[in-house]
Amino acid sequence: MHTTTSTPYSKSFQRRLRVLFSPVRLSLLVAAIAFCVVLNVVYIGSGGSLEWIGLLSAIPLLAFAAWTLATDYSHRRKEKAQTR
């Protein structure tokens, strides 16, 4: 099945993946995961004494999730406005 631009955003899984996981977003996700892994290794290596590192390691992943949700919401809202 070939997805065209006429397929609505909310109905096309391929189109959503192409928007939400573009090369820039995918590289930022990989960087956020690497950041998380590195800080968790530091946290575990310190015996858990640096508690703030555990929280800090989750911030890039939470920011990526929030950005993805905001983008998805924006695309769905724009599509809904166009159909009216």
Backbone as ProteinMPNN parsed JSONL, in Angstrom:
{"seq_chain_A": "MHTTTSTPYSKSFQRRLRVLFSPVRLSLLVAAIAFCVVLNVVYIGSGGSLEWIGLLSAIPLLAFAAWTLATDYSHRRKEKAQTR", "coords_chain_A": {"N_chain_A": [[0.836, -1.177, 0.0], [0.64, 2.118, -0.925], [1.294, 5.171, 0.51], [-0.133, 8.291, 0.103], [-0.051, 11.899, -0.097], [-2.642, 12.641, 0.108], [-3.865, 11.022, 1.881], [-5.353, 11.133, 5.016], [-3.742, 12.494, 7.919], [-4.395, 11.431, 10.447], [-5.299, 8.924, 9.781], [-3.284, 7.505, 8.589], [-0.748, 5.451, 9.376], [1.89, 5.214, 8.471], [2.42, 7.813, 7.569], [2.255, 9.269, 9.96], [4.42, 8.129, 11.362], [6.498, 8.976, 9.701], [6.422, 11.726, 10.108], [6.623, 12.021, 12.936], [8.945, 10.646, 13.559], [11.126, 11.719, 12.112], [14.352, 12.112, 10.485], [15.828, 14.006, 12.036], [14.432, 14.092, 14.483], [14.665, 11.396, 15.184], [17.429, 11.142, 15.539], [17.728, 12.845, 17.735], [16.246, 11.417, 19.612], [17.83, 9.109, 19.878], [20.12, 10.329, 20.933], [19.042, 11.247, 23.368], [18.456, 8.825, 24.618], [21.038, 7.758, 24.822], [22.186, 9.686, 26.531], [20.654, 9.212, 28.799], [21.433, 6.573, 29.415], [24.199, 6.912, 29.912], [24.158, 8.662, 32.139], [22.788, 7.042, 33.948], [24.621, 4.971, 34.274], [26.65, 6.401, 35.555], [25.249, 7.09, 37.868], [24.712, 4.546, 38.993], [27.312, 3.686, 39.258], [28.245, 5.397, 41.224], [27.138, 4.375, 43.428], [24.591, 5.131, 43.973], [24.575, 7.479, 45.347], [24.443, 9.99, 44.229], [21.708, 11.257, 43.866], [20.288, 13.127, 42.338], [21.146, 12.782, 39.744], [19.78, 10.612, 38.741], [17.184, 11.612, 38.328], [17.793, 13.683, 36.53], [18.598, 12.222, 34.304], [16.261, 11.373, 33.101], [15.012, 13.58, 32.009], [15.626, 14.447, 29.228], [14.325, 12.394, 27.79], [11.665, 12.672, 28.624], [11.202, 15.243, 27.657], [11.42, 14.766, 24.901], [9.217, 13.066, 24.547], [7.116, 14.824, 25.222], [7.419, 16.76, 23.206], [6.889, 15.2, 20.943], [4.202, 14.472, 21.417], [3.03, 17.027, 21.36], [3.535, 17.787, 18.714], [2.098, 15.81, 17.314], [-0.503, 16.401, 18.201], [-0.766, 18.967, 17.155], [-0.672, 18.466, 14.369], [-2.968, 16.87, 14.085], [-4.955, 18.693, 14.905], [-4.675, 20.667, 12.95], [-5.413, 19.185, 10.705], [-8.052, 18.614, 11.359], [-9.146, 21.172, 11.307], [-8.925, 21.748, 8.611], [-10.752, 20.025, 7.467], [-13.164, 21.064, 8.123]], "CA_chain_A": [[0.0, 0.0, 0.0], [1.425, 3.337, -1.066], [0.653, 6.289, 1.184], [0.018, 9.568, -0.596], [-0.309, 13.048, 0.762], [-4.076, 12.82, 0.256], [-4.302, 10.216, 3.019], [-5.364, 11.971, 6.233], [-2.694, 12.238, 8.916], [-4.909, 10.597, 11.529], [-5.621, 7.586, 9.274], [-2.109, 6.887, 7.989], [0.306, 5.127, 10.331], [3.164, 5.534, 7.832], [2.596, 9.274, 7.546], [2.553, 9.704, 11.333], [5.796, 7.737, 11.673], [7.399, 9.83, 8.928], [6.446, 13.047, 10.754], [7.044, 11.97, 14.339], [10.292, 10.092, 13.663], [11.964, 12.213, 11.025], [15.771, 11.887, 10.833], [16.272, 14.891, 13.127], [13.821, 13.608, 15.726], [15.235, 10.094, 15.513], [18.772, 11.346, 16.091], [17.559, 13.399, 19.079], [15.816, 10.319, 20.485], [19.02, 8.288, 20.156], [20.959, 11.11, 21.847], [18.392, 11.258, 24.682], [18.645, 7.496, 25.208], [22.457, 7.655, 25.191], [22.346, 10.541, 27.703], [20.039, 8.478, 29.91], [22.278, 5.421, 29.743], [25.444, 7.395, 30.516], [23.902, 9.16, 33.497], [22.445, 5.922, 34.815], [25.875, 4.288, 34.602], [27.3, 7.237, 36.579], [24.442, 6.948, 39.092], [24.954, 3.223, 39.572], [28.73, 3.641, 39.635], [28.469, 6.152, 42.46], [26.436, 3.693, 44.521], [23.291, 5.763, 44.199], [24.686, 8.635, 46.235], [24.089, 11.192, 43.479], [20.306, 11.013, 43.54], [19.8, 14.07, 41.334], [21.498, 12.294, 38.404], [18.695, 9.735, 38.307], [16.126, 12.476, 37.811], [18.319, 14.398, 35.374], [18.711, 11.33, 33.153], [14.946, 11.183, 32.477], [14.511, 14.841, 31.435], [15.594, 14.467, 27.758], [13.299, 11.465, 27.295], [10.366, 13.3, 28.865], [11.089, 16.366, 26.72], [11.14, 14.193, 23.586], [7.827, 12.59, 24.56], [6.24, 16.004, 25.197], [7.543, 17.352, 21.867], [6.188, 14.307, 20.022], [2.764, 14.629, 21.649], [2.628, 18.354, 20.892], [3.546, 17.755, 17.251], [0.962, 14.992, 16.885], [-1.713, 17.177, 18.471], [-0.796, 20.064, 16.197], [-1.041, 17.927, 13.054], [-4.372, 16.446, 14.134], [-5.777, 19.894, 14.98], [-4.626, 21.29, 11.631], [-6.206, 18.352, 9.809], [-9.454, 18.793, 11.726], [-9.545, 22.513, 10.841], [-9.03, 21.701, 7.146], [-11.937, 19.257, 7.058], [-14.365, 21.849, 8.429]], "C_chain_A": [[0.88, 1.24, 0.0], [0.666, 4.5, -0.432], [0.916, 7.569, 0.395], [-0.286, 10.694, 0.369], [-1.797, 13.288, 0.942], [-4.638, 11.987, 1.409], [-4.26, 11.084, 4.271], [-4.294, 11.537, 7.231], [-3.179, 11.257, 9.975], [-5.202, 9.172, 11.084], [-4.408, 6.832, 8.75], [-0.997, 6.697, 9.025], [1.671, 5.492, 9.761], [3.43, 7.034, 7.835], [2.926, 9.805, 8.94], [3.977, 9.343, 11.711], [6.801, 8.621, 10.953], [7.514, 11.22, 9.561], [7.072, 12.972, 12.139], [8.45, 11.413, 14.534], [11.109, 10.442, 12.437], [13.422, 12.003, 11.426], [16.273, 12.764, 11.989], [15.712, 14.402, 14.46], [14.407, 12.275, 16.155], [16.634, 10.241, 16.093], [18.699, 11.949, 17.493], [17.082, 12.335, 20.068], [17.002, 9.434, 20.853], [19.948, 9.018, 21.124], [20.366, 11.131, 23.256], [18.56, 9.91, 25.382], [20.095, 7.313, 25.651], [22.752, 8.477, 26.448], [21.812, 9.828, 28.944], [20.924, 7.319, 30.363], [23.556, 5.877, 30.445], [25.204, 7.882, 31.944], [23.486, 8.039, 34.451], [23.67, 5.101, 35.184], [26.627, 5.068, 35.676], [26.568, 7.087, 37.912], [24.715, 5.612, 39.778], [26.397, 3.1, 40.038], [29.031, 4.384, 40.925], [27.745, 5.516, 43.645], [25.102, 4.33, 44.857], [23.351, 6.988, 45.09], [24.334, 9.951, 45.545], [22.648, 11.054, 42.969], [19.779, 11.923, 42.433], [20.121, 13.626, 39.909], [20.407, 11.367, 37.868], [17.546, 10.524, 37.698], [16.569, 13.193, 36.54], [18.358, 13.518, 34.126], [17.378, 11.165, 32.417], [14.443, 12.43, 31.747], [14.535, 14.858, 29.906], [14.534, 13.534, 27.17], [11.902, 12.04, 27.491], [10.142, 14.485, 27.927], [10.78, 15.862, 25.314], [9.698, 13.719, 23.501], [6.848, 13.759, 24.49], [6.253, 16.654, 23.824], [6.781, 16.516, 20.838], [4.676, 14.435, 20.187], [2.257, 15.975, 21.147], [2.576, 18.404, 19.363], [2.361, 16.962, 16.72], [-0.346, 15.749, 17.068], [-1.869, 18.312, 17.459], [-1.226, 19.59, 14.809], [-2.51, 17.496, 13.02], [-5.318, 17.655, 14.164], [-5.827, 20.602, 13.624], [-5.476, 20.502, 10.627], [-7.706, 18.518, 10.08], [-9.975, 20.143, 11.229], [-9.718, 22.528, 9.326], [-10.283, 20.977, 6.682], [-13.223, 20.019, 7.344], [-14.711, 22.775, 7.315]], "O_chain_A": [[1.767, 1.38, 0.843], [-0.475, 4.777, -0.802], [2.06, 7.881, 0.065], [-0.719, 10.471, 1.499], [-2.195, 14.049, 1.824], [-5.759, 12.222, 1.859], [-3.237, 11.707, 4.557], [-3.99, 10.35, 7.358], [-2.444, 10.346, 10.358], [-5.342, 8.287, 11.928], [-4.497, 5.632, 8.491], [-0.388, 7.663, 9.486], [2.52, 6.02, 10.479], [4.556, 7.466, 8.08], [3.774, 10.685, 9.087], [4.679, 10.153, 12.316], [7.835, 8.98, 11.517], [8.588, 11.821, 9.548], [7.949, 13.768, 12.474], [9.083, 11.674, 15.557], [11.707, 9.574, 11.802], [13.701, 11.742, 12.596], [17.055, 12.307, 12.822], [16.439, 14.311, 15.449], [14.625, 12.041, 17.344], [16.988, 9.538, 17.04], [19.512, 11.609, 18.352], [17.475, 12.354, 21.234], [17.158, 9.053, 22.013], [20.504, 8.402, 22.034], [21.106, 11.044, 24.236], [18.78, 9.857, 26.592], [20.355, 6.777, 26.728], [23.482, 8.024, 27.329], [22.442, 9.841, 30.001], [21.132, 7.118, 31.56], [23.952, 5.296, 31.456], [25.965, 7.547, 32.852], [23.805, 8.089, 35.64], [23.751, 4.585, 36.298], [27.181, 4.476, 36.602], [27.201, 6.971, 38.962], [24.922, 5.556, 40.99], [26.679, 2.494, 41.072], [29.971, 4.035, 41.639], [27.746, 6.071, 44.744], [24.549, 4.083, 45.928], [22.32, 7.488, 45.54], [23.967, 10.921, 46.209], [22.413, 10.77, 41.795], [18.906, 11.516, 41.667], [19.448, 14.043, 38.966], [20.146, 11.348, 36.665], [17.0, 10.137, 36.665], [15.802, 13.296, 35.583], [18.171, 14.011, 33.013], [17.371, 10.848, 31.228], [13.522, 12.329, 30.937], [13.534, 15.255, 29.31], [13.915, 13.86, 26.158], [11.048, 11.907, 26.614], [9.026, 14.705, 27.457], [9.969, 16.461, 24.608], [9.027, 13.946, 22.494], [5.852, 13.687, 23.77], [5.203, 17.06, 23.325], [6.108, 17.063, 19.964], [3.949, 14.5, 19.195], [1.172, 16.053, 20.57], [1.665, 19.004, 18.792], [1.694, 17.393, 15.779], [-1.201, 15.737, 16.183], [-2.968, 18.579, 16.972], [-2.045, 20.234, 14.153], [-3.208, 17.734, 12.035], [-6.366, 17.637, 13.519], [-6.881, 21.076, 13.2], [-6.175, 21.09, 9.802], [-8.517, 18.557, 9.154], [-11.118, 20.241, 10.782], [-10.572, 23.25, 8.812], [-10.818, 21.284, 5.616], [-14.28, 19.638, 6.84], [-15.694, 23.51, 7.406]]}, "name": "protein", "num_of_chains": 1, "seq": "MHTTTSTPYSKSFQRRLRVLFSPVRLSLLVAAIAFCVVLNVVYIGSGGSLEWIGLLSAIPLLAFAAWTLATDYSHRRKEKAQTR"}
